[in-house]
Each structure stands twice: as C-alpha cells, then as structure tokens.
Amino acid sequence: MEALRQILEVNSGNITIQLPKPFPYQQVEVIVLPVEEKPMVNREDVWKSINEFSEELRRSGRTFSDSVELIREGRGE
C-alpha cells in the first residue's frame, strides 16, 4: 500500500490532490483533517530556558546523567 500525505490550501471550498505518476490504484480513500495552527515559538525564550536549566545544573555540581539516574530512581526503575 502506498500512502500520500499533503498539507493543502483550501480554495473556494476545494482542494486539488496531485497524485504521483504512475499511481497504480483506481480507488482511494480521502480523509480531510484541519491543520491546527501552532503558535510561533520564540527561540530566544527557548534557549534562555535551556541556558537557565544548564546553569542551575552546573551550580548543583551534578551532571545530566546523574539527574537522569535520580529521575529513574524516583520512578522505581
């Protein structure tokens, strides 16, 4: 089975799907789902948060692998 996924713009209530050539099937099932718009992520805020976490980890004297082990212990793993 071959699957095709596209995100298309709706124009006057219509969409046009261009199938690859050759497309060996005579019937297809079309499922239309709305695309949820994702809020824009401010990369500076993301990096600021990562840097703050890294600094906090550095000040604690722990390493990332130490912290992962603590999480696993807390989960009983």
N, C-alpha and C positions, 0 to 999 in steps of 0.2 A: 504494500500500500504506500502511496506517495501522499504526503501532506504538504499543504501550501499555507503559509501564514503571511498576511499582509495587513498593514495599517493604512487605510484609505480615507480620503476626504469625501464626505457626502455632498453631492451637488444636486440641488433641487430634488432631494429625496432619492437619489440614485447613486449607485456605485458601479464601477466597471472593474471586473477582475480579468487581468490578462494571464492566461494560462501558458505555462512553458510549452515549447514545441519539441518533440511531439508529446502530446498528452494522451495516453493510451485508454482513457476511460470515457464512457459515453454518458454516465450519470455521476453527479457529485452531490454531496450534502453541504449546504452553506449555512453556517451559524454566524449570526451577526451579534457582536457584543460591543457595547460602547467602551471607548478607551477613557479610562479615568485620567484626568489631568493631574500630574504630580506637581506639588508645589516646588518652586525653584529652591534649590539648596544653596545657601551662601557658603561657598567653600572656605572663606576666611573663618567663619564661625566653626565649621567642622574641624579645621586644623587647629584653631585656638583650643577647642575642647580636647583634642588629641594631645596637644602640647602640654596642657594643664595636667592631664592624666599622667603623661610621661614624667613630668616634673615631680608630681606627687609620689609616683613610684620610685623615682630616683632618690628623693629625700627620705623615703622609708627605708632605703638600703636593700630593698627586696628586688628581685628580678622578675621578669614577666613569667618565666617558668615556675618560680616559687609561687606566684599568685595563682597560676592555673592549678597547681597542686592543692592550694588552700580551697579553691572552689570545688575541686573533685572531692576533697575530704568532707567538705560541708554537704555535699550531695550523697555521701556514703559510697562513693565509687572506689 
